[in-house]
Amino acid sequence: MSEGPEFANDEQLDAIASFKELLEDKATGSLLRRLGWYDASSVSKDQMKYLMKLLSAIFFRDYQMELEFEWKSCNDDYFGRYTCDVHPKIEMSTFNYMDASPHGNLSARPMSRLSTLLHELVHAYLGIYAWDTD
């Protein structure tokens, strides 16, 4: 277990430690470095779902969401979106990204894509837990 916020539960602390390991991996082909490549689809759907699981555990505590993930290579002007046509899913553009400030050893592109992923997880949380569809 790693140190973390005083209010964090064990699952959050484990997720924080796992995310820190990803941040510290400076290998050329590491997950977060590949997330910064021009074409982000080199990060597999399973790896993106792993990132979604970590971010969900860190930011949403006991609310684990079963979500699908899909890279989209279309030229739409979007970075990401949450959809729930059949199954809850986050879609992200393989090429588009927003301007973001680099942080630590992460350049602007992976920071943008992580920010977009977290933003879409908020939409998913609201869609799954907060909006009454009855």
trRosetta pair geometry for C-beta under 8 A, 3 or more apart (Angstrom, degrees):
i j d omega theta_ij theta_ji phi_ij phi_ji
1 10 6.9 -71 -111 -139 126 80
1 13 5.1 23 -159 132 95 134
1 14 6.9 -62 -113 -71 71 69
1 17 7.0 -146 -154 -39 33 147
2 13 5.7 180 56 179 72 88
2 14 7.8 137 18 -96 95 28
2 16 5.9 -134 77 95 127 101
2 17 3.6 159 -8 -83 132 105
2 20 6.8 165 -153 24 170 145
3 13 7.9 -98 166 -142 6 108
4 8 4.4 -26 111 31 124 159
4 12 6.5 -177 132 121 159 97
4 13 4.7 -153 13 -109 138 79
4 16 4.8 122 -99 50 130 164
4 17 8.0 -92 -52 -43 117 79
5 8 4.6 113 65 -30 84 103
5 12 7.7 -44 48 131 100 136
8 12 4.0 -130 -162 93 99 130
8 13 5.2 122 127 -56 127 81
8 16 7.1 -21 -154 -15 159 139
9 12 5.1 97 52 10 66 103
9 13 7.2 -129 101 -5 34 91
9 61 6.5 88 16 -147 121 95
9 62 7.8 48 23 -61 157 86
10 13 5.6 -56 -146 37 33 111
10 14 6.3 34 156 -19 67 105
11 14 5.8 -53 -148 37 30 111
11 15 6.3 29 153 -18 64 108
11 57 5.2 -121 147 -158 99 114
11 61 7.6 108 77 -157 117 52
12 15 5.6 -57 -146 39 31 111
12 16 6.2 34 154 -21 66 105
12 57 5.8 -175 -96 151 51 84
12 58 5.7 105 -146 -116 82 44
12 61 6.4 -29 -62 -109 120 67
13 16 5.6 -50 -145 35 31 113
13 17 6.4 32 154 -18 63 105
14 17 5.7 -55 -149 37 31 111
14 18 6.3 30 153 -18 65 107
14 57 7.5 -54 74 149 88 149
15 18 5.6 -53 -145 38 32 111
15 19 6.2 32 155 -19 65 106
15 53 7.7 -142 -119 128 115 73
15 54 4.7 156 -160 -150 97 67
15 55 7.9 -167 173 -45 129 16
15 57 3.7 169 -58 93 156 127
15 58 4.9 -140 113 -55 128 81
16 19 5.8 -55 -146 37 29 110
16 20 6.4 33 153 -22 63 105
16 58 5.9 114 -70 -109 75 108
17 20 5.7 -52 -148 34 31 113
17 21 6.7 36 150 -22 62 101
18 21 5.6 -49 -154 29 35 115
18 22 6.8 36 148 -18 63 100
18 54 5.7 -130 92 -114 119 122
19 22 5.5 -49 -155 33 38 114
19 23 6.5 39 148 -19 67 104
19 54 5.1 142 -68 169 99 135
19 55 7.8 100 -93 -70 135 61
19 58 6.8 1 -18 -57 150 143
20 23 5.4 -53 -149 36 36 115
20 24 6.2 29 155 -16 67 109
21 24 5.8 -61 -145 41 30 107
21 25 6.6 40 153 -35 64 101
22 25 5.8 -48 -152 18 32 115
22 30 7.3 146 -161 169 64 114
22 31 5.8 -52 -145 63 108 120
22 32 5.4 112 159 -30 98 118
22 51 8.0 113 -136 -101 172 89
22 54 7.9 79 -4 147 144 180
23 32 6.6 38 -97 -5 43 168
23 104 6.5 10 -173 111 118 153
23 105 7.0 127 177 50 77 102
23 106 7.1 -65 -135 -43 86 110
25 30 4.0 159 123 -131 112 141
25 31 7.2 58 76 26 143 82
25 32 7.0 132 67 27 101 105
25 33 7.8 -112 110 -12 91 105
26 30 6.8 -141 173 -10 1 148
26 33 7.7 90 -158 -57 36 129
26 105 6.4 -62 -100 160 100 154
27 30 4.4 122 62 -46 85 95
27 33 7.1 -137 88 12 55 145
28 33 6.3 -147 -174 127 28 158
29 33 6.8 -152 -148 76 5 123
29 34 6.3 28 -162 -56 53 111
30 33 4.5 85 58 11 85 108
30 34 6.9 -158 87 -7 40 87
31 34 6.0 -62 -150 38 26 107
31 35 6.5 32 151 -25 63 105
31 43 6.2 80 -157 -122 74 107
31 47 5.6 -161 -131 -173 116 129
31 51 7.5 -180 157 -62 133 112
32 35 5.2 -43 -147 28 38 120
32 36 7.0 36 153 -16 60 102
32 106 6.3 -73 162 -105 125 106
32 110 5.3 78 -180 -167 79 151
32 114 7.9 5 -133 -60 99 124
33 36 5.8 -61 -163 36 36 111
33 37 7.5 55 140 -41 63 87
33 110 7.3 -64 -103 -59 20 147
34 37 5.4 -24 -158 -5 48 116
34 40 7.3 110 142 -146 72 58
34 42 4.6 -117 -169 98 117 113
34 43 5.0 149 110 -61 114 86
35 40 5.7 29 -148 -140 47 106
35 43 5.3 31 -79 -46 72 149
35 109 7.6 171 124 123 69 89
35 110 4.3 85 98 -122 104 96
35 113 5.2 -156 172 80 103 144
35 114 7.2 63 147 -51 149 85
36 40 7.8 77 -16 -99 8 92
36 106 7.2 -173 -66 -160 133 76
36 107 5.3 92 -148 55 144 108
36 109 4.2 112 -146 84 73 109
36 110 3.7 -55 -64 -39 94 97
36 113 7.5 -150 -80 17 50 128
37 40 6.2 157 66 -87 80 47
37 42 5.8 23 48 26 148 131
37 109 7.8 -167 27 122 13 147
38 95 6.8 8 164 -129 73 77
38 109 7.9 -72 -87 -144 39 159
39 42 6.5 92 103 -20 87 93
39 94 5.4 11 -156 158 68 110
39 95 6.5 -20 -102 -83 60 78
40 43 5.7 -29 172 22 78 109
40 71 6.8 -170 91 -124 91 126
40 92 7.3 -50 88 117 143 119
40 94 5.1 -158 48 -152 81 59
40 95 7.6 -157 8 -64 90 30
40 113 6.1 155 -113 -113 155 155
41 71 4.5 143 -101 138 93 170
41 73 7.1 -23 -46 -71 140 108
41 94 4.4 -13 -39 -128 99 128
43 47 4.9 -118 -176 89 81 130
43 48 5.8 101 131 -57 109 88
44 47 4.6 99 55 6 79 101
44 48 7.0 -141 98 -3 44 85
45 48 5.6 -55 -149 38 33 111
45 49 6.3 35 151 -20 66 105
45 68 7.9 -15 -174 -176 122 72
45 69 5.0 167 -155 82 82 101
45 70 6.9 1 -113 -92 117 43
45 71 7.4 -121 -79 -11 82 90
46 49 5.5 -51 -146 36 33 113
46 50 6.5 41 149 -24 63 101
47 50 5.4 -46 -151 30 35 117
47 51 6.7 38 149 -17 63 99
48 51 5.5 -48 -152 35 37 112
48 52 6.4 41 148 -20 65 103
48 69 4.4 -169 103 151 124 162
48 71 7.8 172 -34 -55 158 89
48 90 8.0 -143 151 83 121 116
48 92 7.7 -157 -147 25 145 131
48 117 7.5 -148 -161 -118 92 132
49 52 5.3 -48 -146 36 36 116
49 53 6.4 42 150 -24 64 101
49 67 7.3 -175 -126 83 87 81
49 68 7.8 -43 -91 -145 116 30
49 69 5.3 -148 -64 1 79 128
50 53 5.6 -50 -149 32 32 113
50 54 6.6 31 152 -17 63 103
51 54 5.7 -54 -149 36 33 110
51 55 6.2 26 156 -13 68 108
51 114 7.6 -117 -177 -118 133 82
51 117 6.3 -14 124 164 123 161
52 55 5.9 -57 -142 42 29 106
52 56 6.0 32 156 -22 64 109
52 65 7.8 -83 158 73 112 101
52 67 6.0 -106 159 66 153 124
52 69 6.6 -164 -23 -66 143 127
52 90 6.9 172 -101 26 138 144
52 117 6.6 -124 -86 -179 77 113
52 121 6.4 171 -145 -89 85 116
53 56 5.8 -55 -145 37 26 113
53 57 6.3 26 157 -19 62 107
53 64 7.3 19 -138 -144 77 102
54 57 5.9 -58 -150 36 28 109
54 58 6.3 23 155 -16 65 109
55 58 5.7 -56 -145 39 32 110
55 59 5.9 -6 170 11 69 115
55 114 7.9 172 -83 -165 136 85
55 117 6.5 151 0 123 167 109
55 118 5.5 -134 -169 -96 142 83
55 121 5.8 -159 114 -30 123 169
56 59 6.7 -73 -131 53 21 85
56 60 4.9 -39 -165 40 64 120
56 63 7.1 -116 -176 95 99 72
56 64 5.8 96 133 -124 134 56
56 65 5.8 -143 -126 23 145 91
56 121 6.1 -145 -79 -158 80 133
57 60 7.4 -40 -72 56 11 77
57 61 7.5 48 -165 -116 43 18
57 64 7.1 14 -77 -92 74 93
59 118 6.9 97 -11 -147 164 105
59 121 7.2 100 71 113 135 136
60 63 4.2 -83 157 64 111 103
60 64 7.6 153 97 -73 117 35
60 65 7.4 11 94 -17 163 103
60 121 7.3 -130 -30 156 131 115
60 125 5.7 -154 -110 -103 137 132
63 125 6.3 72 125 -132 142 100
63 128 7.9 145 179 94 112 123
63 129 5.9 -34 -145 -56 136 156
65 88 6.7 -86 173 112 110 150
65 121 7.4 168 39 -151 143 84
65 124 5.4 108 160 140 166 122
65 125 6.7 -115 -53 -84 141 61
65 128 5.6 166 -122 15 112 167
66 88 7.0 110 89 56 65 116
67 88 5.0 -73 -111 114 76 101
67 89 6.2 142 -173 -107 81 31
67 90 5.8 37 162 -7 133 95
67 124 5.8 -19 -89 -147 140 152
68 87 5.4 73 -10 108 124 121
68 88 7.0 152 17 92 79 52
68 89 4.0 -27 68 -107 98 95
68 90 7.5 -176 87 27 53 59
69 89 6.8 177 -79 -160 23 79
69 90 5.4 -13 -111 66 73 89
69 91 7.7 152 -162 -88 50 37
69 92 7.6 -11 -165 8 94 101
70 89 6.2 17 4 175 105 125
70 90 7.7 174 29 91 65 47
70 91 4.9 -21 72 -109 93 81
70 92 7.9 164 87 25 48 61
71 91 7.6 132 -121 -158 9 68
71 92 6.2 -37 -115 72 57 78
71 93 7.7 48 -164 -179 70 13
71 94 4.7 58 179 -70 115 98
72 76 7.3 -13 132 34 134 116
72 91 5.0 43 -25 176 120 111
72 92 6.8 178 22 84 87 26
72 93 5.6 -50 74 -98 90 50
72 94 6.7 -156 74 -13 36 84
73 93 7.5 107 -105 -156 28 64
73 94 4.8 -14 -92 27 76 128
73 95 6.8 72 -141 -11 67 106
74 93 7.7 -94 59 -117 65 90
76 93 7.3 -141 68 -89 86 117
77 96 7.3 150 -146 -121 40 154
78 81 5.8 -6 165 -36 145 110
78 93 6.3 161 92 -41 65 118
78 96 6.9 123 87 81 33 157
79 92 6.8 -14 152 -148 58 80
79 93 5.6 -89 -140 21 33 115
79 96 5.2 -127 -100 116 62 109
79 97 6.3 86 -132 -117 110 34
79 98 5.8 -33 -82 -31 154 95
79 112 7.4 -106 -153 160 139 102
79 113 8.0 -151 180 -107 106 57
79 116 4.6 -121 135 -119 118 141
80 90 6.4 2 -175 -178 111 95
80 91 6.5 168 -153 91 61 52
80 92 4.2 -16 -101 -103 96 78
80 93 6.9 -113 -63 4 55 76
80 116 4.2 133 1 166 132 111
80 117 6.8 -165 -110 -77 169 43
80 119 6.8 129 71 76 127 106
80 120 4.6 -89 135 -52 126 133
81 90 7.4 172 88 -151 35 57
81 91 5.4 -7 58 58 82 97
81 120 6.6 156 -164 -117 6 116
81 123 7.7 -59 -164 88 49 165
82 88 7.3 -12 -172 -165 96 85
82 89 7.4 157 -156 85 53 44
82 90 5.6 -29 -99 -99 67 72
82 91 8.0 176 -87 20 20 73
82 120 4.9 157 -53 -166 91 85
82 123 3.8 -174 13 106 143 122
82 124 4.8 -156 -132 -63 138 74
82 127 6.1 -166 136 -7 135 148
83 88 7.7 164 90 -149 47 41
83 89 5.2 -17 64 65 89 93
83 90 7.9 157 21 -95 71 24
83 91 6.3 23 3 -4 116 113
84 87 7.4 -96 -144 124 59 18
84 88 4.9 -9 -106 -97 92 64
84 89 7.3 165 -85 20 44 70
84 127 5.8 -179 -33 168 142 139
85 89 7.8 -28 27 26 86 118
88 124 5.9 97 179 -144 123 102
88 127 6.8 152 -122 105 115 128
88 128 6.2 1 -93 -73 158 111
90 117 7.0 76 156 -138 153 68
90 120 4.5 103 -135 137 117 138
90 121 7.2 -23 -78 -67 146 60
90 124 6.5 -58 -63 -55 102 131
92 113 6.9 79 179 -149 146 92
92 116 6.2 112 -126 121 116 129
92 117 6.9 -28 -73 -80 145 78
92 120 7.3 -118 -72 -15 96 158
93 96 3.7 13 104 38 155 99
93 97 7.5 -150 81 -54 111 56
97 100 7.6 -72 159 0 104 109
97 108 7.9 132 129 130 129 85
97 109 5.3 81 97 -140 169 72
97 112 4.1 97 179 107 106 142
97 113 5.8 -55 -116 -57 117 81
97 116 7.3 -119 -132 -21 71 139
98 112 4.7 -180 57 -148 70 116
98 115 7.2 -79 56 81 121 129
98 116 7.0 146 9 -62 110 108
99 108 6.6 -30 -158 -176 52 133
99 112 7.1 177 112 -90 3 128
100 108 4.8 155 68 -161 74 76
100 109 7.7 160 44 -69 109 15
100 111 4.2 -157 119 103 135 107
100 112 3.9 -170 -4 -69 128 77
100 115 5.9 174 -106 4 143 144
101 108 6.6 -59 -146 -106 6 88
101 111 6.7 -82 76 121 45 161
102 106 6.1 -179 -159 96 72 59
102 107 5.1 -40 -109 -138 110 35
102 108 5.3 -66 -61 -54 73 64
102 111 6.2 -172 -118 -15 35 143
103 106 5.4 -1 63 59 73 105
103 111 5.5 118 14 -104 101 132
106 110 4.9 -108 -162 81 104 117
106 111 5.1 125 127 -57 119 89
106 114 7.6 -14 -178 2 156 140
107 110 6.1 88 58 20 71 93
107 111 7.0 -135 102 -4 35 100
108 111 5.6 -67 -148 43 30 113
108 112 6.0 34 157 -26 69 107
109 112 5.7 -52 -147 32 29 113
109 113 6.6 22 158 -13 63 106
110 113 5.6 -55 -143 41 37 108
110 114 6.1 39 156 -19 69 104
111 114 5.8 -54 -145 39 29 110
111 115 6.2 32 154 -20 63 108
112 115 5.7 -57 -149 37 29 113
112 116 6.3 29 153 -19 65 105
113 116 5.5 -48 -144 36 34 113
113 117 6.3 39 153 -22 64 103
114 117 5.6 -52 -148 35 32 113
114 118 6.4 29 155 -15 65 105
115 118 5.9 -56 -148 39 30 108
115 119 6.2 35 151 -23 64 108
116 119 5.4 -53 -146 36 31 116
116 120 6.3 28 156 -16 65 105
117 120 5.9 -57 -149 38 29 107
117 121 6.4 34 150 -23 63 105
118 121 5.4 -50 -148 32 35 116
118 122 6.9 42 150 -24 63 96
119 122 5.8 -49 -161 25 33 113
119 123 7.1 32 144 -13 62 101
120 123 5.4 -47 -153 35 43 114
120 124 6.3 47 147 -21 68 102
121 124 5.3 -49 -146 36 37 115
121 125 6.3 44 152 -24 66 100
122 125 5.6 -48 -148 32 32 114
122 126 6.5 29 154 -15 63 105
123 126 5.8 -57 -150 39 31 109
123 127 6.0 30 153 -19 65 112
124 127 5.5 -59 -144 41 30 113
124 128 5.9 16 162 -10 68 112
125 128 6.2 -65 -141 43 23 100
125 129 5.7 -31 -179 30 64 115
125 130 6.8 46 133 -8 74 111
126 129 7.1 -74 -116 57 15 76
126 130 4.5 -49 -142 47 57 125
126 131 5.9 58 157 -25 76 100
127 130 7.7 17 -8 45 16 83
127 131 6.0 -18 -123 26 33 124
